[in-house]
Amino acid sequence: MVVSGSNVLSIDDQLFANSTKRRIMKIAIVGTGYVGLVSGTCFAEMGVDVTCVDINVQKIENLAKGIIPIYEPGLEDMVLRNVKAERLHFSTDLTTVLPNVQVVFSAVGTPSDEDGSADLKYVLEVARTIGQHMQQYVLLVTKSTVPVGTATLVRQTIQNELDKRGVAIEFDVASNPEFLKEGDAIKDFMSPDRVVVGVESEKAKDLITKLYRPFLLNNFRVIFMDILSAEMTKYAANAMLATRISFMNDMANLCELVGADVNMVRKGIGSDQRIGGKFLYAGCGYGGSCFPKDVKALIQTSEQNGYELKVLKAVEEVNAFQKQVLFHKLQKRWNKDLKDKTVTIWGLSFKPNTDDMREAPSLVLIEKLLEAGCHVRVFDPVAMPEAKKILQLKRANLKNSSALYFATDIYDAALEADALLLVTEWKEFRMPSWGVVKKTMKGSLILDGRNIYDKNELLESGFEYEAIG
């Protein structure tokens, strides 16, 4: 008999418990950024034993305590639940984890180099570490967004390290790009519309199938393909979505010139089943960690292969212009004399339900307003700490940076403002007390950068209103 806490287990019970534990699939995920942490936590939620690895000691210590480095609805509770259930673990040392896992997901960062290409140093470092320390079969799955052909470099890196050691150990590489939307990442992972996987062997295919089957019991939507196609699929998907956004922004700008309404145009073309209505909303530009970086990387890949992606270059050009469209509207309204005007910005993150400030349109807008001599008052329900951190780093290069004020709420932000600009469509911005806003502001100009407000309602409330398109 074996005593475990207050329970007395028979030898048979203990053997059954041990054998069950051995049958639980164990994986490692390297990188505890957005993709790695969400993926690891969701796998753990389905019963997989997951160890998330990161070289950032403070981040790992915080995660073990349930302190989450990113904002994603529902993620904190899920992390705490799976840590408590001992399905989710955290480590700073991949080498100690390797002997216990068959599958390693690489979810490390691939930042853009100066030329726009993806920097693969972290991806290849994971491969190098595996090649130096693996003692048994490992399937290394790249989840980071990487250029087409990266799997070949990863495979060569592992094999080179094995050759240096003079050992022959079987391994596979695979590509499993993520398609998570920030703010809806858990839903996207737990119930994906598809899972794209590039594999080269039946063994790798079987392991991936085992991992994803619990998520897709009723409709197994894993699309297996060759690795090159899987790598390209990720870039092509983001490039298409970015293209739809820039196309509608281009149409919106033309609508303003000819007197059409882009919202009516969107409904008209979106009802065509060949087109559909998703990602056809005009606005003040896209940002985030994916679209800008991936469009640049795909353009760079095409140039490296002697081909010019003219459409994507235009997509990038339109988006750069669109991030300044609200500023241009103010210039037009005030005859380019913005000095000493007070401007309110509602929303700083690149989209709602995240604190991600990467490539956010608000950053471009703030910089332009400060350069023009404006006093800028900003508020975001979640992204204020991240925005402060980024803008503090940029403060030395920002003209008139002392004129930037971080407000306590939406009404504090609107205090004595000559104009109010909606940049990120958080839910709490949708139905403010316009009566309070009107009394709080000095002016009456509302620029709606996401087309969420009712023009007639605002006009009746005594505001001047202008949207996109």
C-alpha positions in Angstrom: 0.0 0.0 0.0 1.2 3.5 -0.8 0.1 6.6 1.1 -0.6 9.8 -0.9 -1.8 12.6 1.2 -4.9 11.3 3.0 -5.5 8.7 0.4 -4.3 5.1 0.6 -3.5 3.6 -2.8 -3.1 0.0 -3.6 -0.2 -1.2 -5.6 -2.5 -1.7 -8.6 -3.9 1.8 -8.2 -0.4 3.2 -8.1 0.7 1.2 -11.2 -2.4 2.5 -13.1 -1.7 6.1 -12.1 1.9 5.8 -13.2 1.0 4.2 -16.5 -1.6 6.9 -17.1 0.9 9.6 -16.4 3.3 8.0 -18.9 0.6 8.0 -21.6 0.0 11.7 -21.2 1.5 13.5 -24.2 4.3 15.8 -23.1 5.4 18.8 -25.2 7.6 21.9 -24.9 6.9 25.3 -26.3 9.9 27.7 -26.6 9.0 31.3 -26.3 6.3 32.7 -23.9 5.2 35.6 -26.1 1.7 35.9 -27.4 1.7 32.8 -29.6 3.7 30.6 -27.3 1.8 31.3 -24.1 -1.6 31.0 -25.7 -0.7 27.8 -27.5 0.9 26.2 -24.5 -2.0 27.1 -22.2 -4.6 25.8 -24.6 -2.8 22.5 -25.2 -2.6 22.1 -21.4 -6.4 22.8 -21.1 -6.9 19.8 -23.4 -4.9 17.5 -21.1 -1.4 17.8 -22.7 1.5 18.1 -20.3 3.2 21.4 -21.4 6.4 23.1 -20.4 6.8 26.6 -21.7 10.5 27.7 -22.0 11.9 31.2 -22.1 15.3 32.6 -21.4 13.7 35.6 -19.6 14.1 34.5 -15.9 11.8 37.2 -14.6 9.1 36.4 -17.0 9.2 32.7 -16.1 9.1 33.4 -12.4 6.1 35.7 -12.9 4.3 33.1 -15.0 4.8 30.4 -12.4 3.0 32.8 -10.0 0.2 33.5 -12.5 1.5 36.9 -13.5 0.7 37.2 -17.2 3.0 39.5 -19.4 0.3 40.1 -22.0 -3.4 41.1 -22.0 -5.7 38.5 -23.5 -9.2 38.0 -22.3 -9.5 34.7 -20.4 -5.9 33.8 -20.5 -4.9 34.5 -16.9 -7.6 32.3 -15.5 -6.7 29.5 -17.8 -3.0 29.7 -16.9 -3.7 29.6 -13.2 -6.1 26.6 -13.6 -3.6 24.6 -15.6 -0.6 25.4 -13.3 -2.7 24.3 -10.4 -3.6 21.1 -12.2 0.1 20.5 -12.9 -0.4 20.4 -16.6 1.4 23.7 -17.3 5.0 24.2 -16.3 7.6 26.9 -16.9 11.3 26.7 -17.3 14.3 28.7 -18.5 16.3 25.7 -19.7 15.2 23.7 -22.8 18.0 21.2 -22.2 16.4 19.9 -19.0 13.1 19.6 -20.7 14.2 17.8 -23.9 14.6 14.2 -22.4 10.9 14.2 -21.4 9.2 15.4 -24.7 8.7 14.2 -28.2 7.4 17.5 -29.7 8.9 20.9 -29.3 7.1 24.0 -30.7 9.3 26.9 -31.6 7.3 30.1 -30.9 10.2 32.6 -30.6 10.2 36.1 -32.1 11.1 36.8 -35.7 11.6 40.6 -35.6 12.1 42.5 -38.9 15.6 43.5 -39.9 16.2 46.9 -41.4 15.5 45.6 -44.9 12.1 44.2 -43.8 13.2 40.5 -43.8 12.5 38.3 -40.8 15.4 37.8 -38.3 15.8 34.1 -37.7 18.5 34.1 -35.1 16.1 33.0 -32.3 14.6 30.3 -34.5 18.0 28.9 -35.4 19.2 29.1 -31.8 16.3 26.8 -30.8 17.3 24.3 -33.5 21.0 24.6 -32.5 20.1 23.8 -28.8 18.1 20.8 -29.8 20.8 19.4 -32.1 23.4 19.8 -29.3 21.4 18.2 -26.5 18.8 15.8 -28.0 19.2 12.1 -26.9 16.1 10.7 -28.6 13.6 11.4 -31.4 12.3 15.0 -31.5 9.7 16.6 -33.7 10.5 20.4 -33.9 7.5 22.3 -35.0 8.0 26.0 -36.1 5.0 28.0 -35.0 6.7 31.4 -35.5 6.0 33.2 -38.7 9.1 32.5 -40.8 10.1 33.0 -44.5 9.5 30.2 -47.0 12.5 27.8 -46.8 13.2 28.3 -43.1 12.5 24.6 -42.4 15.5 23.7 -44.6 17.7 25.9 -42.5 16.3 24.5 -39.2 16.9 20.9 -40.4 20.4 21.7 -41.5 21.2 23.4 -38.2 20.0 20.4 -36.2 21.9 17.9 -38.4 25.1 20.0 -38.3 25.0 19.8 -34.5 24.4 16.1 -34.5 27.3 15.6 -37.0 29.6 17.5 -34.6 28.6 15.2 -31.9 29.1 12.2 -34.1 25.6 10.8 -33.3 22.7 9.6 -35.5 19.4 10.5 -33.9 16.1 10.5 -35.8 14.3 13.9 -35.9 11.6 15.7 -37.9 10.8 19.3 -38.6 7.3 20.7 -39.3 5.6 24.0 -39.8 2.4 24.9 -38.0 1.8 28.6 -38.5 -0.6 30.3 -36.1 -3.7 32.2 -37.1 -4.7 33.7 -33.8 -6.5 37.0 -33.5 -5.5 39.1 -30.6 -8.5 39.5 -28.3 -10.0 36.3 -29.5 -6.9 34.0 -29.3 -8.3 31.4 -26.9 -11.4 30.9 -29.0 -9.4 30.7 -32.2 -7.1 28.1 -30.7 -9.7 26.0 -28.9 -12.1 26.0 -31.9 -10.1 26.8 -35.0 -11.6 27.1 -38.5 -8.6 25.3 -39.8 -5.1 24.2 -38.7 -2.4 24.3 -41.3 0.5 21.9 -40.9 3.5 21.2 -43.1 5.1 17.8 -42.6 7.6 15.5 -44.3 6.9 12.1 -42.5 4.1 10.0 -41.4 5.5 9.9 -37.9 5.3 13.7 -37.7 1.8 13.7 -39.2 0.6 11.1 -36.6 2.0 13.2 -33.7 0.4 16.4 -34.9 -2.9 14.5 -35.5 -2.8 13.2 -31.9 -2.2 16.7 -30.5 -5.0 18.5 -32.5 -7.7 15.8 -32.5 -9.2 16.8 -29.1 -9.8 20.3 -30.5 -11.6 19.0 -33.6 -13.5 15.9 -32.6 -16.6 16.6 -34.7 -14.8 18.0 -37.8 -11.1 17.4 -38.1 -10.0 20.5 -39.9 -6.2 20.0 -40.0 -4.9 20.7 -43.5 -1.7 18.7 -44.1 0.7 19.9 -46.8 4.3 20.2 -47.7 6.4 22.5 -45.4 7.1 25.2 -48.0 3.4 25.6 -48.7 2.6 25.8 -45.0 5.2 28.5 -44.5 3.8 30.5 -47.5 0.2 30.0 -46.4 0.8 32.1 -43.2 2.2 35.0 -45.1 -0.4 34.8 -47.9 -3.2 34.8 -45.4 -2.0 37.9 -43.6 -1.1 39.6 -46.9 -4.7 39.0 -48.2 -6.3 40.5 -45.0 -4.0 43.5 -45.1 -4.8 43.9 -48.8 -8.6 44.0 -48.1 -8.1 46.6 -45.4 -5.9 48.9 -47.5 -8.3 48.4 -50.5 -11.2 49.6 -48.4 -9.2 52.5 -47.0 -8.3 53.5 -50.6 -12.0 53.3 -51.6 -12.9 55.3 -48.5 -10.6 58.2 -49.5 -12.0 58.2 -53.0 -15.6 58.1 -51.6 -14.9 61.3 -49.7 -13.8 63.0 -52.9 -16.7 61.9 -55.1 -19.4 62.2 -52.3 -20.1 58.4 -51.9 -20.5 56.7 -48.6 -18.0 53.9 -48.0 -20.3 52.2 -45.5 -22.9 51.7 -48.2 -20.2 50.6 -50.6 -19.0 48.0 -48.1 -22.5 46.6 -47.7 -23.0 46.5 -51.4 -19.8 44.6 -52.2 -19.8 42.6 -49.0 -23.1 41.0 -49.9 -21.5 39.4 -52.9 -20.7 35.9 -51.8 -17.5 35.9 -53.8 -16.2 38.8 -51.7 -17.9 38.6 -48.2 -17.9 41.3 -45.6 -15.0 40.5 -43.3 -12.0 42.9 -43.2 -13.8 45.4 -45.4 -14.0 48.1 -42.8 -12.5 51.5 -43.6 -10.4 53.1 -40.8 -7.3 54.8 -39.8 -4.9 52.0 -40.7 -3.8 48.6 -39.5 -1.0 47.8 -37.0 -0.1 45.0 -34.7 2.7 42.4 -34.6 1.6 40.5 -37.8 0.3 42.4 -40.7 3.0 45.1 -41.0 5.9 42.7 -40.3 4.6 39.9 -42.5 3.8 42.2 -45.5 7.4 43.6 -45.3 8.8 40.1 -45.0 6.9 38.8 -48.0 7.9 41.7 -50.1 11.6 41.0 -49.1 11.2 37.3 -50.0 9.9 38.2 -53.4 12.8 40.6 -54.1 15.3 37.9 -53.0 13.8 35.7 -55.6 13.8 38.3 -58.4 10.1 39.1 -58.3 8.3 42.3 -57.4 5.0 42.1 -55.4 3.5 45.3 -56.7 0.1 44.9 -55.1 1.6 44.4 -51.6 3.9 47.4 -52.0 0.8 49.4 -52.7 -0.9 47.9 -49.6 2.0 49.0 -47.5 2.0 52.5 -49.0 -1.8 53.0 -48.5 -1.5 51.9 -44.9 1.3 54.3 -44.2 -0.8 57.1 -45.6 -3.9 56.0 -43.7 -2.2 56.2 -40.3 -2.0 60.0 -40.9 -5.5 60.5 -42.3 -7.0 61.9 -39.1 -4.1 64.3 -38.8 -4.7 65.4 -42.4 -8.4 66.0 -41.6 -7.4 68.2 -38.7 -5.0 70.2 -40.9 -7.7 70.7 -43.5 -10.3 71.7 -40.8 -7.9 74.2 -39.1 -6.1 75.4 -42.2 -2.9 73.7 -41.1 -2.7 75.8 -37.9 -2.7 73.2 -35.1 -0.4 75.1 -32.7 -1.7 75.1 -29.1 -4.8 73.1 -30.1 -5.9 70.5 -27.6 -6.6 67.1 -29.2 -8.1 64.0 -27.5 -7.3 60.5 -28.6 -9.6 57.7 -27.5 -7.8 54.3 -28.0 -4.1 53.6 -28.2 -3.7 49.8 -28.9 -3.7 48.8 -32.5 -7.1 47.0 -31.9 -9.5 46.4 -29.1 -9.0 43.7 -26.4 -5.3 43.9 -26.4 -2.5 46.0 -25.0 -0.4 45.5 -28.1 1.0 48.8 -29.3 3.2 47.5 -32.0 2.8 49.6 -35.2 -0.3 51.2 -33.7 -1.8 54.1 -35.7 -2.1 56.1 -32.5 1.7 56.3 -32.2 2.0 57.9 -35.7 -0.9 60.3 -34.9 0.5 61.3 -31.5 3.9 62.1 -33.0 2.4 64.2 -35.8 0.2 66.1 -33.4 3.1 66.9 -31.0 5.2 68.0 -33.9 2.5 70.4 -35.0 2.4 72.0 -31.5 -0.8 70.4 -30.2 -1.5 69.4 -26.6 -2.5 65.8 -26.7 -4.7 64.0 -24.1 -5.0 60.2 -24.5 -6.9 57.3 -22.9 -7.0 53.6 -23.4 -8.7 51.1 -21.0 -5.9 48.6 -21.2 -2.9 49.8 -23.2 -1.9 52.9 -21.1 1.1 51.2 -19.3 2.5 49.8 -22.6 1.9 53.1 -24.3 3.7 55.0 -21.6 6.6 52.7 -21.8 6.9 53.1 -25.6 6.4 56.8 -25.6 8.9 57.3 -22.8 11.5 55.6 -24.9 10.6 57.8 -27.8 10.4 61.0 -25.7 13.8 62.2 -26.6 12.8 62.2 -30.3 9.3 63.6 -29.8 8.9 67.3 -30.2 6.8 69.0 -27.5 6.6 65.7 -25.6 5.7 67.5 -22.4 2.3 68.4 -24.0 1.3 64.7 -23.9 -1.1 63.9 -21.0 -2.3 60.4 -20.0 -5.9 60.7 -18.8 -7.7 58.7 -16.1 -10.8 58.1 -18.1 -12.6 59.1 -21.4 -14.0 62.3 -19.9 -10.7 63.4 -18.4 -9.2 62.9 -21.8 -11.8 65.1 -23.4 -11.3 68.0 -21.0 -11.0 71.3 -22.8 -10.4 69.5 -26.1 -10.8 71.3 -29.4 -11.2 67.9 -31.2 -11.8 64.3 -30.2 -10.4 61.5 -32.3 -11.6 57.9 -32.0 -8.7 55.6 -32.9 -9.4 52.2 -31.3 -12.9 51.0 -31.1 -13.0 49.7 -27.6 -16.6 48.8 -26.4 -16.6 51.4 -23.7 -16.1 54.1 -26.3 -19.2 53.1 -28.2 -21.9 54.7 -26.0 -20.4 57.6 -24.0 -22.5 60.3 -22.4 -22.4 62.7 -25.3 -23.9 65.4 -23.0 -21.0 65.1 -20.6 -18.5 65.0 -23.5 -20.1 68.2 -25.0 -19.8 70.0 -21.6 -16.2 68.7 -21.1 -14.8 69.7 -24.5 -14.0 73.3 -25.5 -14.6 72.5 -29.2 -17.2 70.3 -30.9 -15.2 68.3 -33.5 -15.4 64.5 -33.5 -13.3 62.5 -35.9 -14.3 58.9 -36.0 -11.4 56.9 -37.2 -13.3 53.6 -37.1 -16.7 54.6 -38.3 -18.6 53.4 -35.2 -20.8 56.4 -34.4 -24.2 57.5 -35.6 -23.6 60.8 -37.5 -27.2 62.0 -36.9 -27.0 61.4 -33.2 -23.8 63.4 -32.9 -25.1 66.2 -35.1 -28.2 66.5 -32.9 -26.0 66.6 -29.8 -24.3 69.7 -31.2 -21.1 68.1 -32.5 -19.4 68.5 -35.8 -18.8 64.9 -37.1 -16.5 63.4 -39.7 -15.7 59.7 -40.3 -13.6 57.8 -42.8 -15.0 57.7 -46.3 
